[in-house]
Amino acid sequence: MSVYKQMQLLTSINNSYDLFIFLKEKDLLKEHLISWWPSSNDFEILLGAILTQNTKWTNVEKSLVNLKRINILSLEDLLNIDINSLIFAITSSGFKNQKSKKLKLLASNILEEFGSFELFKNSCTREWLLEQKGIGLETADAILCYACKRDSMVVDKYTLKLLKRFNYEFESYIDLEEWLEYGINENYDKIVQLYDYEISLNLIYCRFHGKIIEFMKKH
């Protein structure tokens, strides 16, 4: 039975738990890291969350390789690098001038406010992130969820498109995020029982977001 036929038969879903189960049955993440994001390095995740704005991830990967090649491995490295060298390194990600300025300003603000990247991960809030130039809700939640390991569900264009297929529409990012988180939280114990290993709420959010994206890439 085709996926579209399955979706026609599943004419409605009661909550995000139903959506999670629908996606989990597709075995979408078997070739990915456990958290889905294609890196386990938190600093690299922070960079990627900014660089991926308005571009494809394949372009971001090229930029990340270039940054590693010139030893941009910390906030201090990012802050100290010559702006023209940074622009050249991230050219493949597009909007190179704007993104280079965003990255340098963010590095400066993190070090000024928190003193270190580790303290930033432990103490930053969504409100603080949203005050930073060039960071909106999706980017802030991506940083919180994947780099800071917080219980924040990321919402993106793939999520909106998928929910529309099930005749769900939401007035705002926050409305959709709350809908996604509520169904998972209410059924957290059931989800934990589906896994053969101990899984946190944060990791469930990571995998849920990843499942949505991988499903929409294929369908």
FIKOLZA-1660 file (N, C-alpha, C; in steps of 0.1 Angstrom, whole numbers, plus 5000, padded with zeros to 4 digits):
% residues 219
   i   px   py   pz ch aa at
   1 5008 4988 5000  A  M  N
   1 5000 5000 5000  A  M CA
   1 5009 5012 5000  A  M  C
   2 5006 5022 4991  A  S  N
   2 5014 5034 4990  A  S CA
   2 5012 5043 5003  A  S  C
   3 5022 5051 5005  A  V  N
   3 5021 5060 5017  A  V CA
   3 5009 5070 5015  A  V  C
   4 5007 5074 5003  A  Y  N
   4 4995 5083 5001  A  Y CA
   4 4982 5076 5004  A  Y  C
   5 4981 5063 5001  A  K  N
   5 4969 5056 5004  A  K CA
   5 4967 5054 5019  A  K  C
   6 4978 5052 5026  A  Q  N
   6 4978 5051 5040  A  Q CA
   6 4973 5064 5046  A  Q  C
   7 4978 5075 5041  A  M  N
   7 4974 5087 5047  A  M CA
   7 4959 5090 5044  A  M  C
   8 4954 5085 5032  A  Q  N
   8 4940 5087 5029  A  Q CA
   8 4931 5079 5039  A  Q  C
   9 4936 5067 5042  A  L  N
   9 4929 5059 5052  A  L CA
   9 4929 5065 5066  A  L  C
  10 4941 5070 5069  A  L  N
  10 4942 5077 5082  A  L CA
  10 4938 5091 5080  A  L  C
  11 4925 5093 5079  A  T  N
  11 4919 5106 5075  A  T CA
  11 4921 5117 5086  A  T  C
  12 4923 5113 5098  A  S  N
  12 4925 5122 5109  A  S CA
  12 4934 5116 5119  A  S  C
  13 4941 5125 5126  A  I  N
  13 4949 5120 5138  A  I CA
  13 4945 5129 5149  A  I  C
  14 4944 5122 5161  A  N  N
  14 4939 5129 5173  A  N CA
  14 4949 5138 5179  A  N  C
  15 4962 5134 5178  A  N  N
  15 4972 5142 5184  A  N CA
  15 4986 5139 5178  A  N  C
  16 4996 5146 5183  A  S  N
  16 5010 5144 5178  A  S CA
  16 5015 5130 5181  A  S  C
  17 5010 5123 5191  A  Y  N
  17 5014 5110 5194  A  Y CA
  17 5010 5100 5182  A  Y  C
  18 4998 5102 5177  A  D  N
  18 4994 5094 5165  A  D CA
  18 5003 5097 5153  A  D  C
  19 5007 5109 5152  A  L  N
  19 5016 5113 5141  A  L CA
  19 5030 5107 5143  A  L  C
  20 5035 5107 5155  A  F  N
  20 5048 5101 5158  A  F CA
  20 5048 5086 5155  A  F  C
  21 5037 5079 5159  A  I  N
  21 5036 5065 5156  A  I CA
  21 5035 5062 5141  A  I  C
  22 5028 5070 5134  A  F  N
  22 5027 5069 5120  A  F CA
  22 5041 5070 5113  A  F  C
  23 5049 5079 5118  A  L  N
  23 5062 5081 5112  A  L CA
  23 5072 5071 5117  A  L  C
  24 5071 5067 5130  A  K  N
  24 5080 5057 5135  A  K CA
  24 5079 5044 5128  A  K  C
  25 5067 5040 5123  A  E  N
  25 5066 5028 5116  A  E CA
  25 5073 5027 5103  A  E  C
  26 5077 5039 5098  A  K  N
  26 5084 5040 5085  A  K CA
  26 5099 5037 5086  A  K  C
  27 5104 5036 5098  A  D  N
  27 5119 5033 5100  A  D CA
  27 5127 5043 5092  A  D  C
  28 5125 5056 5094  A  L  N
  28 5131 5067 5086  A  L CA
  28 5145 5070 5090  A  L  C
  29 5149 5067 5103  A  L  N
  29 5162 5072 5108  A  L CA
  29 5173 5062 5110  A  L  C
  30 5171 5050 5104  A  K  N
  30 5180 5039 5106  A  K CA
  30 5194 5042 5102  A  K  C
  31 5196 5052 5092  A  E  N
  31 5209 5055 5087  A  E CA
  31 5215 5068 5093  A  E  C
  32 5208 5073 5103  A  H  N
  32 5212 5086 5109  A  H CA
  32 5217 5084 5123  A  H  C
  33 5224 5095 5128  A  L  N
  33 5227 5095 5142  A  L CA
  33 5215 5094 5151  A  L  C
  34 5217 5090 5163  A  I  N
  34 5205 5088 5172  A  I CA
  34 5197 5100 5174  A  I  C
  35 5203 5112 5174  A  S  N
  35 5196 5125 5175  A  S CA
  35 5192 5131 5162  A  S  C
  36 5195 5124 5151  A  W  N
  36 5192 5128 5137  A  W CA
  36 5200 5139 5132  A  W  C
  37 5203 5150 5139  A  W  N
  37 5211 5160 5134  A  W CA
  37 5224 5155 5129  A  W  C
  38 5229 5158 5117  A  P  N
  38 5241 5152 5112  A  P CA
  38 5254 5156 5118  A  P  C
  39 5254 5158 5131  A  S  N
  39 5266 5161 5139  A  S CA
  39 5264 5159 5154  A  S  C
  40 5273 5154 5161  A  S  N
  40 5272 5153 5175  A  S CA
  40 5280 5163 5183  A  S  C
  41 5286 5172 5175  A  N  N
  41 5294 5183 5181  A  N CA
  41 5285 5195 5183  A  N  C
  42 5284 5199 5196  A  D  N
  42 5274 5210 5199  A  D CA
  42 5278 5223 5193  A  D  C
  43 5291 5226 5193  A  F  N
  43 5295 5239 5186  A  F CA
  43 5292 5239 5171  A  F  C
  44 5294 5228 5165  A  E  N
  44 5291 5226 5151  A  E CA
  44 5276 5227 5148  A  E  C
  45 5268 5222 5158  A  I  N
  45 5254 5223 5156  A  I CA
  45 5249 5238 5157  A  I  C
  46 5255 5245 5166  A  L  N
  46 5252 5260 5167  A  L CA
  46 5255 5267 5154  A  L  C
  47 5267 5264 5148  A  L  N
  47 5271 5270 5135  A  L CA
  47 5261 5266 5124  A  L  C
  48 5258 5253 5124  A  G  N
  48 5249 5248 5114  A  G CA
  48 5235 5254 5115  A  G  C
  49 5230 5256 5127  A  A  N
  49 5216 5262 5128  A  A CA
  49 5215 5276 5122  A  A  C
  50 5226 5283 5123  A  I  N
  50 5227 5296 5116  A  I CA
  50 5229 5295 5101  A  I  C
  51 5238 5287 5097  A  L  N
  51 5242 5286 5083  A  L CA
  51 5231 5280 5075  A  L  C
  52 5222 5271 5081  A  T  N
  52 5212 5265 5073  A  T CA
  52 5200 5274 5069  A  T  C
  53 5200 5286 5074  A  Q  N
  53 5189 5295 5071  A  Q CA
  53 5189 5298 5056  A  Q  C
  54 5177 5295 5050  A  N  N
  54 5175 5299 5036  A  N CA
  54 5185 5292 5026  A  N  C
  55 5189 5280 5030  A  T  N
  55 5197 5272 5021  A  T CA
  55 5196 5257 5023  A  T  C
  56 5201 5249 5014  A  K  N
  56 5201 5234 5016  A  K CA
  56 5212 5230 5025  A  K  C
  57 5210 5219 5032  A  W  N
  57 5220 5214 5042  A  W CA
  57 5232 5210 5035  A  W  C
  58 5232 5205 5022  A  T  N
  58 5244 5201 5015  A  T CA
  58 5253 5213 5014  A  T  C
  59 5248 5225 5012  A  N  N
  59 5256 5237 5012  A  N CA
  59 5263 5240 5025  A  N  C
  60 5255 5238 5036  A  V  N
  60 5260 5240 5049  A  V CA
  60 5272 5231 5052  A  V  C
  61 5271 5218 5048  A  E  N
  61 5281 5208 5050  A  E CA
  61 5294 5213 5044  A  E  C
  62 5294 5219 5033  A  K  N
  62 5306 5224 5027  A  K CA
  62 5312 5235 5035  A  K  C
  63 5304 5244 5040  A  S  N
  63 5309 5255 5049  A  S CA
  63 5315 5249 5062  A  S  C
  64 5309 5239 5068  A  L  N
  64 5314 5234 5080  A  L CA
  64 5327 5227 5078  A  L  C
  65 5329 5220 5067  A  V  N
  65 5342 5214 5063  A  V CA
  65 5352 5225 5062  A  V  C
  66 5349 5236 5056  A  N  N
  66 5358 5247 5054  A  N CA
  66 5362 5253 5068  A  N  C
  67 5352 5254 5076  A  L  N
  67 5355 5260 5090  A  L CA
  67 5364 5251 5098  A  L  C
  68 5362 5238 5097  A  K  N
  68 5371 5229 5104  A  K CA
  68 5385 5230 5098  A  K  C
  69 5386 5231 5085  A  R  N
  69 5399 5232 5078  A  R CA
  69 5407 5244 5083  A  R  C
  70 5401 5254 5087  A  I  N
  70 5408 5266 5091  A  I CA
  70 5407 5267 5107  A  I  C
  71 5404 5256 5113  A  N  N
  71 5404 5255 5128  A  N CA
  71 5395 5264 5135  A  N  C
  72 5383 5266 5130  A  I  N
  72 5373 5273 5137  A  I CA
  72 5365 5263 5146  A  I  C
  73 5370 5261 5158  A  L  N
  73 5365 5250 5166  A  L CA
  73 5358 5255 5179  A  L  C
  74 5358 5268 5181  A  S  N
  74 5352 5274 5193  A  S CA
  74 5347 5288 5191  A  S  C
  75 5340 5293 5201  A  L  N
  75 5335 5307 5200  A  L CA
  75 5347 5316 5199  A  L  C
  76 5358 5314 5206  A  E  N
  76 5369 5322 5206  A  E CA
  76 5375 5323 5192  A  E  C
  77 5376 5311 5186  A  D  N
  77 5382 5310 5172  A  D CA
  77 5373 5318 5162  A  D  C
  78 5360 5317 5164  A  L  N
  78 5350 5324 5156  A  L CA
  78 5351 5339 5157  A  L  C
  79 5353 5343 5170  A  L  N
  79 5354 5357 5173  A  L CA
  79 5367 5363 5167  A  L  C
  80 5378 5356 5167  A  N  N
  80 5391 5361 5164  A  N CA
  80 5394 5360 5149  A  N  C
  81 5387 5352 5141  A  I  N
  81 5390 5350 5127  A  I CA
  81 5387 5363 5120  A  I  C
  82 5395 5366 5110  A  D  N
  82 5393 5377 5101  A  D CA
  82 5380 5376 5094  A  D  C
  83 5372 5386 5093  A  I  N
  83 5359 5386 5087  A  I CA
  83 5359 5381 5072  A  I  C
  84 5369 5385 5065  A  N  N
  84 5370 5381 5051  A  N CA
  84 5372 5366 5050  A  N  C
  85 5380 5361 5059  A  S  N
  85 5383 5347 5059  A  S CA
  85 5371 5339 5062  A  S  C
  86 5363 5344 5071  A  L  N
  86 5350 5337 5075  A  L CA
  86 5340 5338 5064  A  L  C
  87 5339 5349 5057  A  I  N
  87 5330 5350 5046  A  I CA
  87 5334 5340 5035  A  I  C
  88 5347 5339 5032  A  F  N
  88 5351 5330 5022  A  F CA
  88 5348 5315 5026  A  F  C
  89 5350 5312 5038  A  A  N
  89 5347 5298 5043  A  A CA
  89 5333 5294 5042  A  A  C
  90 5324 5303 5044  A  I  N
  90 5309 5300 5045  A  I CA
  90 5302 5304 5032  A  I  C
  91 5309 5307 5021  A  T  N
  91 5303 5312 5009  A  T CA
  91 5292 5302 5004  A  T  C
  92 5295 5289 5005  A  S  N
  92 5285 5279 4999  A  S CA
  92 5271 5280 5006  A  S  C
  93 5271 5285 5018  A  S  N
  93 5258 5286 5025  A  S CA
  93 5249 5298 5021  A  S  C
  94 5254 5306 5013  A  G  N
  94 5246 5318 5008  A  G CA
  94 5246 5329 5019  A  G  C
  95 5242 5341 5014  A  F  N
  95 5241 5352 5023  A  F CA
  95 5253 5353 5032  A  F  C
  96 5265 5351 5026  A  K  N
  96 5277 5350 5033  A  K CA
  96 5281 5362 5042  A  K  C
  97 5278 5374 5037  A  N  N
  97 5281 5386 5044  A  N CA
  97 5273 5387 5057  A  N  C
  98 5260 5385 5055  A  Q  N
  98 5251 5386 5067  A  Q CA
  98 5253 5375 5077  A  Q  C
  99 5255 5363 5072  A  K  N
  99 5257 5352 5081  A  K CA
  99 5271 5353 5089  A  K  C
 100 5281 5358 5082  A  S  N
 100 5294 5359 5089  A  S CA
 100 5292 5369 5100  A  S  C
 101 5285 5380 5098  A  K  N
 101 5283 5390 5108  A  K CA
 101 5275 5385 5120  A  K  C
 102 5264 5377 5116  A  K  N
 102 5256 5371 5127  A  K CA
 102 5264 5361 5136  A  K  C
 103 5273 5353 5129  A  L  N
 103 5281 5344 5137  A  L CA
 103 5290 5351 5146  A  L  C
 104 5297 5361 5141  A  K  N
 104 5307 5368 5150  A  K CA
 104 5300 5375 5161  A  K  C
 105 5288 5382 5158  A  L  N
 105 5281 5389 5169  A  L CA
 105 5276 5379 5179  A  L  C
 106 5271 5367 5175  A  L  N
 106 5266 5357 5184  A  L CA
 106 5277 5352 5193  A  L  C
 107 5288 5350 5187  A  A  N
 107 5300 5345 5195  A  A CA
 107 5304 5355 5205  A  A  C
 108 5304 5368 5201  A  S  N
 108 5307 5378 5211  A  S CA
 108 5297 5379 5222  A  S  C
 109 5284 5379 5219  A  N  N
 109 5274 5380 5229  A  N CA
 109 5273 5368 5238  A  N  C
 110 5276 5356 5233  A  I  N
 110 5276 5344 5242  A  I CA
 110 5287 5346 5252  A  I  C
 111 5299 5349 5247  A  L  N
 111 5310 5350 5256  A  L CA
 111 5309 5361 5266  A  L  C
 112 5303 5372 5262  A  E  N
 112 5300 5384 5271  A  E CA
 112 5290 5380 5282  A  E  C
 113 5279 5373 5277  A  E  N
 113 5268 5370 5286  A  E CA
 113 5271 5358 5295  A  E  C
 114 5277 5348 5290  A  F  N
 114 5278 5335 5297  A  F CA
 114 5292 5331 5301  A  F  C
 115 5302 5337 5294  A  G  N
 115 5316 5334 5297  A  G CA
 115 5322 5322 5290  A  G  C
 116 5314 5312 5286  A  S  N
 116 5319 5301 5279  A  S CA
 116 5307 5294 5271  A  S  C
 117 5311 5286 5262  A  F  N
 117 5300 5278 5254  A  F CA
 117 5293 5268 5263  A  F  C
 118 5300 5262 5272  A  E  N
 118 5294 5252 5281  A  E CA
 118 5283 5259 5290  A  E  C
 119 5287 5271 5296  A  L  N
 119 5277 5278 5304  A  L CA
 119 5266 5283 5296  A  L  C
 120 5268 5287 5284  A  F  N
 120 5257 5291 5275  A  F CA
 120 5247 5279 5273  A  F  C
 121 5253 5267 5270  A  K  N
 121 5244 5256 5268  A  K CA
 121 5235 5253 5280  A  K  C
 122 5241 5255 5292  A  N  N
 122 5234 5252 5304  A  N CA
 122 5224 5263 5308  A  N  C
 123 5226 5275 5304  A  S  N
 123 5219 5287 5310  A  S CA
 123 5211 5295 5300  A  S  C
 124 5213 5294 5287  A  C  N
 124 5206 5302 5278  A  C CA
 124 5191 5299 5277  A  C  C
 125 5184 5309 5273  A  T  N
 125 5169 5307 5272  A  T CA
 125 5165 5311 5258  A  T  C
 126 5153 5307 5255  A  R  N
 126 5147 5310 5242  A  R CA
 126 5146 5325 5241  A  R  C
 127 5142 5332 5251  A  E  N
 127 5141 5346 5251  A  E CA
 127 5154 5353 5248  A  E  C
 128 5165 5348 5254  A  W  N
 128 5178 5354 5251  A  W CA
 128 5182 5352 5236  A  W  C
 129 5180 5340 5231  A  L  N
 129 5183 5337 5218  A  L CA
 129 5175 5345 5208  A  L  C
 130 5162 5348 5211  A  L  N
 130 5154 5356 5202  A  L CA
 130 5158 5370 5202  A  L  C
 131 5165 5374 5212  A  E  N
 131 5171 5388 5212  A  E CA
 131 5183 5390 5203  A  E  C
 132 5189 5379 5198  A  Q  N
 132 5201 5379 5190  A  Q CA
 132 5197 5382 5175  A  Q  C
 133 5205 5390 5169  A  K  N
 133 5202 5394 5155  A  K CA
 133 5202 5381 5146  A  K  C
 134 5192 5379 5138  A  G  N
 134 5191 5369 5128  A  G CA
 134 5187 5355 5134  A  G  C
 135 5182 5355 5146  A  I  N
 135 5177 5343 5152  A  I CA
 135 5162 5344 5155  A  I  C
 136 5154 5335 5148  A  G  N
 136 5140 5335 5149  A  G CA
 136 5136 5322 5157  A  G  C
 137 5123 5319 5158  A  L  N
 137 5119 5308 5166  A  L CA
 137 5124 5295 5162  A  L  C
 138 5124 5292 5149  A  E  N
 138 5129 5279 5144  A  E CA
 138 5144 5277 5147  A  E  C
 139 5152 5287 5145  A  T  N
 139 5166 5287 5148  A  T CA
 139 5169 5285 5163  A  T  C
 140 5162 5293 5170  A  A  N
 140 5163 5293 5185  A  A CA
 140 5160 5279 5190  A  A  C
 141 5149 5273 5186  A  D  N
 141 5145 5260 5190  A  D CA
 141 5155 5249 5186  A  D  C
 142 5161 5251 5173  A  A  N
 142 5171 5241 5169  A  A CA
 142 5183 5241 5178  A  A  C
 143 5187 5253 5181  A  I  N
 143 5199 5255 5190  A  I CA
 143 5196 5249 5204  A  I  C
 144 5184 5252 5209  A  L  N
 144 5180 5247 5222  A  L CA
 144 5179 5231 5222  A  L  C
 145 5172 5226 5212  A  C  N
 145 5170 5212 5211  A  C CA
 145 5182 5204 5209  A  C  C
 146 5190 5208 5198  A  Y  N
 146 5201 5199 5194  A  Y CA
 146 5214 5203 5200  A  Y  C
 147 5217 5215 5203  A  A  N
 147 5230 5219 5208  A  A CA
 147 5229 5219 5224  A  A  C
 148 5218 5224 5229  A  C  N
 148 5217 5226 5244  A  C CA
 148 5210 5214 5250  A  C  C
 149 5204 5205 5242  A  K  N
 149 5198 5193 5247  A  K CA
 149 5185 5196 5256  A  K  C
 150 5178 5207 5252  A  R  N
 150 5166 5211 5259  A  R CA
 150 5154 5204 5253  A  R  C
 151 5143 5204 5261  A  D  N
 151 5130 5198 5257  A  D CA
 151 5122 5208 5248  A  D  C
 152 5127 5211 5236  A  S  N
 152 5121 5221 5227  A  S CA
 152 5119 5214 5214  A  S  C
 153 5107 5214 5209  A  M  N
 153 5104 5208 5196  A  M CA
 153 5106 5218 5185  A  M  C
 154 5113 5215 5175  A  V  N
 154 5115 5224 5163  A  V CA
 154 5104 5223 5153  A  V  C
 155 5099 5234 5148  A  V  N
 155 5089 5234 5138  A  V CA
 155 5095 5241 5126  A  V  C
 156 5093 5235 5114  A  D  N
 156 5098 5240 5102  A  D CA
 156 5088 5239 5091  A  D  C
 157 5092 5242 5078  A  K  N
 157 5082 5242 5067  A  K CA
 157 5078 5228 5064  A  K  C
 158 5086 5218 5067  A  Y  N
 158 5082 5204 5064  A  Y CA
 158 5071 5200 5074  A  Y  C
 159 5072 5205 5086  A  T  N
 159 5061 5202 5096  A  T CA
 159 5048 5207 5092  A  T  C
 160 5048 5220 5088  A  L  N
 160 5036 5226 5083  A  L CA
 160 5030 5219 5071  A  L  C
 161 5038 5215 5062  A  K  N
 161 5033 5208 5050  A  K CA
 161 5027 5194 5053  A  K  C
 162 5034 5187 5062  A  L  N
 162 5029 5174 5066  A  L CA
 162 5015 5175 5073  A  L  C
 163 5014 5184 5083  A  L  N
 163 5002 5186 5090  A  L CA
 163 4990 5190 5081  A  L  C
 164 4993 5198 5071  A  K  N
 164 4983 5202 5061  A  K CA
 164 4977 5190 5054  A  K  C
 165 4985 5179 5052  A  R  N
 165 4981 5167 5046  A  R CA
 165 4970 5160 5054  A  R  C
 166 4971 5162 5067  A  F  N
 166 4962 5157 5076  A  F CA
 166 4951 5167 5080  A  F  C
 167 4950 5177 5072  A  N  N
 167 4940 5188 5074  A  N CA
 167 4941 5195 5087  A  N  C
 168 4953 5197 5091  A  Y  N
 168 4956 5205 5103  A  Y CA
 168 4962 5218 5098  A  Y  C
 169 4957 5229 5103  A  E  N
 169 4964 5242 5101  A  E CA
 169 4964 5250 5114  A  E  C
 170 4975 5257 5116  A  F  N
 170 4977 5265 5128  A  F CA
 170 4980 5279 5125  A  F  C
 171 4976 5288 5134  A  E  N
 171 4977 5302 5132  A  E CA
 171 4991 5307 5134  A  E  C
 172 4999 5300 5142  A  S  N
 172 5012 5305 5145  A  S CA
 172 5022 5293 5148  A  S  C
 173 5035 5296 5148  A  Y  N
 173 5045 5287 5151  A  Y CA
 173 5043 5281 5165  A  Y  C
 174 5040 5290 5174  A  I  N
 174 5038 5286 5188  A  I CA
 174 5026 5276 5189  A  I  C
 175 5016 5279 5182  A  D  N
 175 5004 5270 5183  A  D CA
 175 5007 5256 5178  A  D  C
 176 5015 5255 5167  A  L  N
 176 5019 5242 5162  A  L CA
 176 5028 5235 5171  A  L  C
 177 5038 5243 5176  A  E  N
 177 5048 5237 5186  A  E CA
 177 5041 5231 5198  A  E  C
 178 5032 5239 5204  A  E  N
 178 5025 5234 5216  A  E CA
 178 5016 5221 5213  A  E  C
 179 5010 5221 5201  A  W  N
 179 5003 5209 5197  A  W CA
 179 5012 5197 5196  A  W  C
 180 5024 5199 5190  A  L  N
 180 5033 5188 5188  A  L CA
 180 5038 5183 5202  A  L  C
 181 5042 5192 5211  A  E  N
 181 5047 5189 5224  A  E CA
 181 5037 5182 5233  A  E  C
 182 5024 5187 5232  A  Y  N
 182 5014 5182 5241  A  Y CA
 182 5011 5167 5239  A  Y  C
 183 5010 5163 5227  A  G  N
 183 5007 5149 5224  A  G CA
 183 5018 5140 5228  A  G  C
 184 5030 5144 5227  A  I  N
 184 5042 5137 5231  A  I CA
 184 5043 5136 5246  A  I  C
 185 5041 5147 5253  A  N  N
 185 5042 5147 5267  A  N CA
 185 5031 5138 5274  A  N  C
 186 5019 5139 5268  A  E  N
 186 5008 5131 5274  A  E CA
 186 5010 5116 5272  A  E  C
 187 5018 5112 5262  A  N  N
 187 5020 5098 5259  A  N CA
 187 5034 5094 5260  A  N  C
 188 5042 5102 5269  A  Y  N
 188 5056 5099 5270  A  Y CA
 188 5059 5085 5274  A  Y  C
 189 5052 5080 5284  A  D  N
 189 5055 5066 5289  A  D CA
 189 5053 5056 5278  A  D  C
 190 5042 5058 5270  A  K  N
 190 5040 5048 5259  A  K CA
 190 5052 5049 5249  A  K  C
 191 5057 5061 5246  A  I  N
 191 5068 5062 5237  A  I CA
 191 5080 5055 5242  A  I  C
 192 5083 5058 5255  A  V  N
 192 5095 5052 5261  A  V CA
 192 5095 5036 5259  A  V  C
 193 5083 5030 5261  A  Q  N
 193 5082 5016 5260  A  Q CA
 193 5084 5011 5246  A  Q  C
 194 5084 5019 5236  A  L  N
 194 5087 5015 5222  A  L CA
 194 5101 5013 5219  A  L  C
 195 5110 5019 5228  A  Y  N
 195 5124 5018 5225  A  Y CA
 195 5131 5008 5234  A  Y  C
 196 5142 5003 5229  A  D  N
 196 5150 4993 5236  A  D CA
 196 5161 4999 5245  A  D  C
 197 5161 5012 5245  A  Y  N
 197 5171 5019 5253  A  Y CA
 197 5164 5031 5260  A  Y  C
 198 5171 5036 5270  A  E  N
 198 5165 5048 5278  A  E CA
 198 5165 5060 5269  A  E  C
 199 5154 5066 5267  A  I  N
 199 5153 5078 5258  A  I CA
 199 5147 5089 5265  A  I  C
 200 5153 5101 5264  A  S  N
 200 5148 5113 5271  A  S CA
 200 5138 5120 5262  A  S  C
 201 5130 5129 5268  A  L  N
 201 5121 5137 5261  A  L CA
 201 5128 5145 5250  A  L  C
 202 5140 5151 5253  A  N  N
 202 5147 5158 5244  A  N CA
 202 5150 5150 5231  A  N  C
 203 5155 5137 5234  A  L  N
 203 5158 5129 5223  A  L CA
 203 5146 5125 5214  A  L  C
 204 5134 5123 5221  A  I  N
 204 5122 5121 5214  A  I CA
 204 5119 5132 5205  A  I  C
 205 5120 5145 5210  A  Y  N
 205 5118 5156 5201  A  Y CA
 205 5128 5157 5189  A  Y  C
 206 5140 5154 5192  A  C  N
 206 5150 5153 5181  A  C CA
 206 5146 5143 5170  A  C  C
 207 5142 5131 5175  A  R  N
 207 5139 5121 5165  A  R CA
 207 5125 5124 5158  A  R  C
 208 5116 5130 5165  A  F  N
 208 5103 5133 5159  A  F CA
 208 5105 5143 5148  A  F  C
 209 5113 5154 5151  A  H  N
 209 5116 5164 5141  A  H CA
 209 5123 5157 5129  A  H  C
 210 5133 5149 5132  A  G  N
 210 5140 5142 5121  A  G CA
 210 5131 5133 5113  A  G  C
 211 5122 5126 5119  A  K  N
 211 5113 5117 5112  A  K CA
 211 5104 5125 5102  A  K  C
 212 5100 5137 5107  A  I  N
 212 5091 5146 5098  A  I CA
 212 5099 5150 5086  A  I  C
 213 5111 5154 5088  A  I  N
 213 5119 5159 5077  A  I CA
 213 5123 5148 5067  A  I  C
 214 5127 5137 5072  A  E  N
 214 5131 5125 5063  A  E CA
 214 5119 5120 5056  A  E  C
 215 5107 5120 5062  A  F  N
 215 5095 5116 5055  A  F CA
 215 5091 5125 5044  A  F  C
 216 5092 5138 5047  A  M  N
 216 5088 5148 5037  A  M CA
 216 5098 5149 5025  A  M  C
 217 5110 5146 5028  A  K  N
 217 5120 5145 5017  A  K CA
 217 5117 5134 5007  A  K  C
 218 5111 5123 5012  A  K  N
 218 5108 5112 5003  A  K CA
 218 5094 5112 4997  A  K  C
 219 5085 5120 5004  A  H  N
 219 5071 5120 4999  A  H CA
 219 5066 5134 4997  A  H  C
% end
